[in-house]
């Protein structure tokens, strides 16, 4: 009787251990193969490269490295000397062409009122043409004046975004070349997290699902949601080799690594204790809202197909 009881206990313990092992295997499979999370995440940001629209020597620098600036704040000033001279010349040219236009207009009006007994048709046409040329010249000087005023305004370079000046190497006395960026500003309104999810996990969540972001080095968490999923990544097999032939990489059929696809996470809330910096490492966990949980049969089929593929 005692021996039989011991056998029953051993059998029950064995079943319990098997059940626990089965639950552990299913839990691990669920966590690593299905659950939408990844440790391969990174904080990213847009950077505004500020370039002057006119060239000249920098005479005033109003920002420092890592300083926060608002959109529209003055960053630096370019020497206005040449542009002031150009503006004065444009104003004088406008005045000259306006006076000439008035003379040509009066001459044309007088000739137009005269009869053909006092002046010829050809002479009328000559004065009318001179008046038209004077009008065109006056409009040209107005355009030149507007351009000179714009160039004068552009000697003051302003920030185009809210953000932090970064890696500032500019100093007073440097020459600013037209169209060449010389100040980089990290756009503080553009931070997002790029989570690189395995392709086997993309079907378990969708755009709009809530996301939790854990940054390495910070205890508090960021909250956000899935904003978009990248619709294309580069393929090494699409590269063209010699003679225009495709360059196809060798594949080890017994090992198949899941491709990682970038998923853009929009940050909804940043705790005050966290200093966001582009490049920080992050763990991203998505909470599916409408994705159906895989059934046990589907799990077995998927696991079987994975084993078969490998």
Beta strands, then each sheet from edge to edge (+ up, - down):
strand 1: 37-44
strand 2: 47-51
strand 3: 56-61
strand 4: 68-69
strand 5: 74-78
strand 6: 156-158
strand 7: 163-166
strand 8: 175-176
strand 9: 181-187
strand 10: 192-198
strand 11: 210-215
strand 12: 221-229
strand 13: 260-269
strand 14: 281-287
sheet 1: 1+ 10- 13+ 12- 11+ 14- 1+
sheet 2: 2+ 9- 7+ 4-
sheet 3: 6+ 5- 3+ 8-
end
